[in-house]
Amino acid sequence: MAGNGGAGCCSHFLVGDIFDFWFEYKTVIPKGYTRLLGKLAQLTDKGIGISVFIGNHDMWMDGYFEDELNIPVYYEPQTYNIGGKKFYVGHGDGLGPGDHGYKFLKKVFRNPVCRWMFSALHPSWGISVANYFSRKSRAKTGMELEKFLGEENEWLAIYSKEQLQKEHFDYFIFGHRHLPLDLEVGANSRYINLGDWINYFTYAVFDGNTTELKYYKEGAPS
């Protein structure tokens, strides 16, 4: 997501699952992302603001983005006031009703002891094992994550409505569902799911007045 709040303020939010798997060993970075990491560094070197939210596929970040790329990393949803609009931004995994099995696994995966035990594996073994289970998980849940459940059953829409009972937000911005969605969840409040860059090539832009879900087409103006 990109936001322009006026007065030259420009921020970009990457809301998780940037990588299929990411684990920061002490001296090893997973192979295959050099060009992406280089582009992110190039943008931050130019003073362009970027924030990263961890997803369920890349939750094992531990300082590399902050130290090498000058990009803050967030483990929980954050709130922003941009151009007079209030945003609630996060990946979205583990929020809303149900999915208790994953919520338990999420606590296990984030546990410092479990992370230390995994880091003791040689990277060749650790990354291979993680990629195997990541592929199995994607094969099992991929179609489910891309199926629209109906407004009354979309758990992130339900979660957004619950948050609105506590505080008003103009926009709830999430990823995780891998499905582009733009739903009204309250008076002057919308839930936008950014979709993905594998099947839909979708992203959202806030132009200072409104937030719009866009579809990227090569050669077309963004």
C-alpha positions in Angstrom: 0.0 0.0 0.0 1.2 3.5 -0.7 -0.1 6.6 1.0 0.4 10.3 0.2 -0.8 12.5 3.0 0.1 15.8 1.4 3.0 18.1 2.1 5.4 15.7 0.4 4.7 12.9 2.8 4.9 9.5 1.2 4.8 6.1 2.9 4.7 2.6 1.7 3.4 -0.4 3.7 4.3 -4.0 2.9 1.8 -6.0 4.9 3.4 -9.4 5.2 4.0 -12.6 3.2 6.6 -10.7 1.2 8.5 -14.0 1.1 7.3 -17.6 0.9 9.7 -18.3 3.8 12.1 -16.0 5.7 14.2 -16.8 8.7 17.1 -14.7 9.9 20.0 -16.9 11.0 22.9 -15.1 12.7 25.0 -14.8 9.5 22.8 -16.3 6.8 20.1 -14.6 4.7 17.8 -16.9 2.5 18.8 -17.0 -1.1 16.8 -15.6 -3.9 15.7 -12.1 -2.8 18.8 -10.0 -3.7 17.1 -7.8 -6.3 14.1 -7.1 -4.1 16.2 -6.3 -1.0 18.4 -4.1 -3.2 15.4 -2.2 -4.5 14.0 -1.6 -1.0 17.4 -0.3 0.1 17.5 2.0 -2.9 14.1 3.4 -2.0 15.0 4.1 1.6 18.3 5.6 0.6 16.2 8.2 -1.3 14.3 9.0 1.8 11.1 7.1 0.8 9.4 5.7 3.8 8.7 2.0 4.0 7.2 -0.1 6.8 7.0 -3.9 6.9 4.5 -6.0 8.7 5.4 -9.6 9.3 3.1 -12.2 7.8 2.6 -15.9 8.7 5.2 -16.9 6.0 7.9 -14.3 7.1 7.4 -13.8 10.8 11.0 -14.7 11.7 12.6 -11.3 11.2 15.2 -10.3 13.7 16.9 -7.0 12.9 18.1 -7.4 9.3 15.5 -5.1 7.8 16.1 -2.4 10.5 19.9 -2.6 10.4 20.6 -3.1 6.7 17.6 -1.5 5.0 16.5 1.1 7.5 13.0 -0.3 7.4 10.9 -0.6 10.6 9.3 -4.0 11.1 6.0 -4.5 13.0 4.7 -7.6 14.6 1.2 -6.3 15.4 -1.2 -4.0 13.6 -0.4 -0.3 13.8 -2.6 2.9 13.6 -1.8 5.9 11.5 -3.3 9.3 10.8 -2.5 10.3 7.2 -4.0 13.3 5.5 -6.8 13.5 8.2 -7.8 9.9 7.7 -7.3 7.1 10.3 -5.8 3.8 9.2 -5.6 0.5 10.9 -2.8 -1.5 9.2 -1.6 -5.1 9.7 -1.1 -8.5 8.1 -4.3 -9.9 9.5 -3.3 -13.5 10.5 -4.8 -14.7 13.7 -7.3 -11.8 14.0 -11.0 -12.2 14.2 -13.1 -15.3 15.2 -12.1 -19.0 14.8 -8.9 -20.5 13.4 -7.8 -21.5 16.9 -5.4 -24.1 15.5 -3.4 -21.5 13.7 -3.5 -19.1 16.6 -1.9 -21.8 18.8 0.8 -22.5 16.1 1.5 -18.8 15.8 2.4 -18.6 19.5 4.6 -21.6 19.1 6.4 -20.2 16.0 7.0 -16.9 17.8 8.2 -18.5 21.0 11.9 -17.5 21.5 12.9 -21.0 22.6 11.3 -22.6 19.5 13.1 -20.0 17.3 16.4 -20.7 19.0 15.9 -24.5 18.5 15.1 -24.0 14.8 18.2 -21.7 14.4 20.4 -24.6 15.6 19.6 -26.4 12.4 22.0 -25.9 9.6 20.5 -23.4 7.1 20.4 -25.9 4.3 18.3 -28.2 6.4 16.3 -25.6 8.1 15.3 -23.7 5.0 14.5 -26.9 3.1 12.2 -28.2 5.9 10.5 -24.8 6.1 10.0 -24.6 2.4 8.5 -28.1 2.3 5.9 -27.2 5.0 5.3 -23.8 3.4 4.4 -25.5 0.1 2.1 -28.0 1.9 0.4 -25.2 3.7 -0.1 -23.2 0.6 -1.5 -26.2 -1.3 -3.9 -27.0 1.5 -5.2 -23.4 2.2 -4.4 -21.6 -1.1 -7.8 -22.0 -2.7 -9.6 -21.4 0.7 -7.8 -18.1 1.1 -8.8 -17.0 -2.4 -12.5 -17.8 -1.9 -14.9 -15.0 -0.9 -16.8 -16.1 2.2 -19.5 -13.4 2.1 -19.4 -10.2 4.1 -21.0 -11.8 7.1 -18.3 -14.5 7.2 -15.1 -12.6 6.3 -13.3 -12.8 9.6 -11.2 -9.7 9.0 -14.4 -7.8 8.2 -15.9 -9.1 11.4 -12.7 -8.1 13.3 -12.8 -4.6 11.7 -16.4 -4.1 12.9 -15.4 -5.2 16.4 -12.6 -2.6 16.4 -15.1 0.1 15.3 -17.0 -0.5 18.5 -14.0 0.9 20.3 -12.6 3.5 17.9 -13.4 4.9 14.5 -11.1 4.2 11.6 -11.6 5.3 8.0 -9.7 2.3 6.6 -8.7 -1.1 7.8 -5.8 -2.4 5.5 -4.9 -6.1 5.7 -3.2 -8.8 3.6 -3.2 -12.5 4.5 -6.4 -13.4 2.5 -4.6 -13.2 -0.8 -7.9 -11.9 -2.2 -8.5 -8.3 -3.2 -11.5 -7.0 -1.2 -13.1 -3.6 -0.6 -16.0 -3.9 1.9 -17.9 -1.3 3.8 -17.8 -2.2 7.5 -19.3 0.8 9.1 -20.3 4.4 8.6 -17.5 6.0 6.5 -15.3 3.0 7.2 -13.9 0.4 4.8 -12.0 -2.8 5.0 -9.5 -3.3 2.2 -7.6 -6.5 1.6 -4.6 -5.9 -0.7 -4.8 -9.3 -2.5 -1.5 -10.5 -3.9 1.2 -10.1 -6.6 1.0 -13.7 -7.9 -2.6 -13.9 -9.3 -4.1 -10.5 -8.9 -1.3 -7.9 -8.9 -3.2 -5.7 -6.6 -2.3 -2.8 -4.3 -4.0 0.2 -2.7 -3.2 3.9 -3.0 -4.3 6.7 -0.7 -4.2 9.9 -2.7 -4.9 12.3 0.2 -8.6 12.0 -0.1 -9.6 8.4 -0.6 -8.0 4.9 -0.7 -8.5 2.9 -3.9 -7.7 -0.7 -4.7 -5.7 -0.9 -7.9 -4.7 -3.6 -10.4 -1.3 -3.3 -11.9 -0.9 -3.8 -15.6 2.5 -3.7 -17.2 3.0 -0.6 -19.2 0.0 1.1 -17.7 0.3 4.2 -15.4 0.0 3.3 -11.7 
